[in-house]
Amino acid sequence: MLGAGVYALTGVIAGEVGGAVWVALLVALGFALLTAGSYAELVTKYPHAGESAVFAARAYKSPLVSFLVGFCMLAAAVTSAAGLSLAFAGGYLSALMDIPTHIAALAFLVVIGLFNARGIKESLSANLVMTAIELSGLLLVIVAAAWFLRGGEVDFSRVVEFKAGVNPAYAVLVLRRDKVAADHFRVTTWVPVLGIASCLLLMSLQGAQTWLRAGALLIVGVALYGITRAGRVQPLKAEDYKVMDS
């Protein structure tokens, strides 16, 4: 998976960590692989649209929890897109033209939204173009780094320099009891266990403001769930997915 966050966050991480930024990225890779292992088992076991919401419905047997998980995943995607838009507008576009950051970010989101509204074919084509641009930028960085290495202009002492002062996993374990007819990938048990531990660690590092925002988001999700039920919209239950599997 190729994420645009590498353009937005690498400089920030380097400013916090120092020359040993590769250590922070390596730790992040380890955390990501734990989540990837859990998802690899679940998506091959339950190949349905909805991913995390489907897993939550099966693991917790609660339509409310399933709805909240899906709502939070959607909110996370919107937040990620907004953060990347601000990074693009403020860190890159502002170097080429004088335009307010928030206006440029909003315009970027509107364009992306229009592509998605137009249709899947158009949005996929736009995604391919953006991925090609992103990959080209990363290759350019690799070539530039190789050029500096070849010219002997690299200070290797900074590679180990630190700046001073410096969950799908649960569903995997619960759903091990749920047997399906089709063959699927099965991740080693210690992977989701470590995934849960990494989530708890990351949660403990969040500040009060983050928790308040998360709480407000959950309240909004509960309100939306109440509205859907009041409108007689019946959410899918765990047994509904079992019918799909048969």
Secondary structure, DSSP 8 states (H G I E B T S, - for coil): ---THHHHHHHHHHHHH-TTHHHHHHHHHHHHHHHHHHHHHHHHHS--TTTHHHHHHHHH--HHHHHHHHHHHHHHHHHHHHHHHHHIIIIIGGGTS---HHHHHHHHHHHHHHHHHH-HHHHHHHHHHHHHHHHHHHHHHHHHHHHHHHHT---GGGGG---TT--HHHHHHHGGG---SS------THHHHHHHHHHHHHHHT--HHHHHHHHHHHHHHHHHHHHHHHTT-----HHHHHHHH-
